[in-house]
Amino acid sequence: MSYVNHLNYANKNGNVYCCLRNKIVQLGEEQVSNYCRGCTMFNGVDAQYTHVQCFWNDSREPQDEEVHVVHDPQLEFMSMQSRDIRCG
């Protein structure tokens, strides 16, 4: 596992996958104020809310060692539900 910056682009409906809440959310001022700004994984958002960056230890094989780009929040959500959890 390695720490990876996740660049989550909002889809045409303005939605992104939120790892903190483990759900698809509407990216906007309410989400950023109520959740992102208090999240230890939060790594920035653009002024137009087209994308948000989250930095966390991802157990999946990232497509790039430094940045994981997400354009489909539903696909990202499904990928996170099937991740391999190893205990011990």
N, C-alpha and C positions, 0 to 999 in steps of 0.2 A: 504494500500500500504506500501511496505517496500523496503529498499535498498537491492539489491541482486547482487552478483557477477555473471555475465553471462560468462560461459566458452564456447566459440564458437570454436568448432573444424572444421577445413577445411575439406570439402568433398573430394572425389577422384579427383575432378577437381581443388582443391585449393580454393574453394569459401566458404565464410562465410556470414552470415547476418550482415549488419551494421545498427544499430539503428539510428545513426547520419544521415545517408544518406537515411534510410528506403529503402534499396535495397540490393540485393545480390551482393557482390563484390569479386574480386580476392584478396586473402590475400597475400601480398608480400611487399617489400620495398616501392614501390610507394604508396600503400594504407596507410601504416603505416606513412610514411613521410608526405604525403599530407593531411591526414585526422586524423588518430588515435592520433598522437602526439599532435595535437592541440585540441583534444576533451576532454571535462571535464569528460566524462564517461570512458575514456581509463584507464585501470588498468594493462597493461602489455601484452607483446607478447613474444613467445619463439623464439629463434634464427633461427629455421628452418621453421618458419611460419606455424606450424601445428595447432596452436590455438592462439586466442587472448582473453583477458579478458576485460570485460566492466562492470562497476559498476554503476547501476542506479536504480531509484525508479520505480519498475515494478508493474503495477496495476493488473496483472494477478495473479492467484494463483500459486506460484512457487512450484516445486516438492520438494524442500528443502528450508528451511528458509535462508540459507546462500549462496548456489550455485545453479545456474540453468545451467545444462549442455545441450549444443546444438550440435547434430551431423548432423542434416538435416537443412541446411539453408533455403530451400524452405518451409518446414513446419514451421519454426520460422517466416519467412516472412508472411506467411498466418495467423499465430496466431496473429501477431502484427496488421494486417489489420482489424481483427475482435474484437479487444479489446474494452472493455466497457469504454466509456468516460463519466465521470460525471462532470458537471459544477455546480458551485455555492455552 
